[in-house]
């Protein structure tokens, strides 16, 4: 059963790579997404270690990075607001 799921995953990834390589627009969008992803991770890392706000730590995980990639600076403010509200 695990082998079947692994094969399905492998075929799906191969199909996705073929679609991305064939379409130049997709390559540009993928590069832009990766750039935004790296920038969001860098912003979270810089915020955590700058000491800008005492006793506030934004976790570096997929959810927080996705929020910052999608929303930008308002995403950072949203995460900070959630941290202050919950903690």
C-alpha positions, 0 to 999 in steps of 0.5 A, spaced: 500 500 500 505 504 501 508 503 495 502 505 491 502 511 494 509 513 493 508 511 486 502 516 485 506 521 489 512 520 484 507 520 478 504 527 480 510 530 482 513 528 475 507 531 471 507 537 475 514 538 473 513 537 466 507 542 466 511 547 470 517 546 465 513 547 459 510 553 461 515 559 461 509 563 465 509 558 470 517 558 471 516 566 472 511 565 477 515 559 481 521 564 481 517 569 484 514 565 489 520 562 492 523 569 492 517 571 496 518 565 501 525 566 502 524 574 504 518 572 508 523 567 512 528 572 512 523 577 515 521 572 521 528 570 522 530 578 523 524 579 527 525 574 532 533 575 533 532 583 533 529 584 539 524 589 536 519 587 541 521 584 548 518 577 549 515 576 542 517 570 538 514 568 531 515 561 530 518 559 523 513 554 520 509 553 514 503 557 516 506 563 519 511 563 512 504 562 508 501 568 512 506 573 510 507 570 503 500 572 502 499 578 506 506 581 506 507 586 512 499 586 514 501 578 515 507 580 519 502 585 523 497 579 523 501 574 526 504 579 532 497 581 533 495 573 534 501 572 539 499 578 543 492 576 543 493 569 545 499 569 549 
